[in-house]
């Protein structure tokens, strides 16, 4: 129990308890921020449009800009095709046609 301690979240300044079971270094974010904020190097957005026939669509990002994605970027194995309004987390890569979302993951709303 001597390794139990309180840390301060770098996003919301909330103090949170960390037990001695943390082995991968100290977390920077509290449990709440880890749940609602995207992982490092990733973004979150909402599926604006998806064509099941053409297998591509667009994601609306929080800043209002849109980013293209292809069905092959959908990493949620066994899940149905993306639907308009789905919340997703993704990485962005630059292509010769502009930014493109890759490694899309469907996020369940609580």
PEKA-V74823 format. One record per residue. SS is DSSP state (H for helix, E for strand, C for the rest). PSI is psi in whole degrees, -180 to 180 (* if undefined). NEAR is the number of other ideal C-beta (glycine too) atoms within 8 Angstrom. Layout:
{{SS/PSI/NEAR} {SS/PSI/NEAR}}
This chain:
{{C/-9/4} {C/-17/4} {C/-5/6} {C/139/8} {E/168/6} {E/138/7} {E/167/9} {E/130/8} {C/133/14} {C/-12/5} {C/-46/9} {C/1/7} {C/19/5} {C/137/9} {E/136/6} {E/153/10} {E/139/6} {E/124/10} {C/179/7} {C/-2/7} {C/-7/4} {C/115/9} {C/-17/3} {C/35/3} {C/167/4} {C/135/6} {C/144/9} {C/-25/6} {C/147/10} {C/165/11} {H/-36/7} {H/-46/9} {H/-35/12} {H/-31/9} {H/-40/6} {H/-17/5} {C/147/7} {C/157/6} {C/162/5} {C/134/3} {C/7/4} {C/166/10} {E/166/10} {E/149/10} {E/-176/13} {E/134/9} {E/119/15} {E/-42/9} {E/142/7} {E/128/10} {E/113/8} {C/-28/6} {C/-46/4} {C/-16/5} {C/39/8} {E/164/9} {E/-166/11} {E/147/10} {E/134/15} {E/123/10} {E/162/10} {C/-29/6} {C/1/4} {C/-16/5} {C/159/6} {E/150/8} {E/139/13} {E/149/12} {E/155/16} {E/151/8} {H/-31/9} {H/-17/5} {H/-10/12} {E/107/11} {C/1/7} {C/87/8} {C/137/4} {C/-7/3} {C/154/6} {C/167/3} {C/155/7} {C/146/12} {C/150/8} {C/133/7} {C/-9/5} {C/137/9} {E/129/9} {E/156/15} {E/143/11} {E/166/17} {E/161/9} {E/134/10} {E/149/7} {E/133/6} {E/174/7} {C/-16/2} {C/3/5} {E/-173/6} {E/145/9} {E/136/14} {E/136/14} {E/164/10} {E/53/8} {E/136/15} {E/130/9} {E/135/11} {E/131/8} {C/134/4} {C/138/4} {C/*/2}}
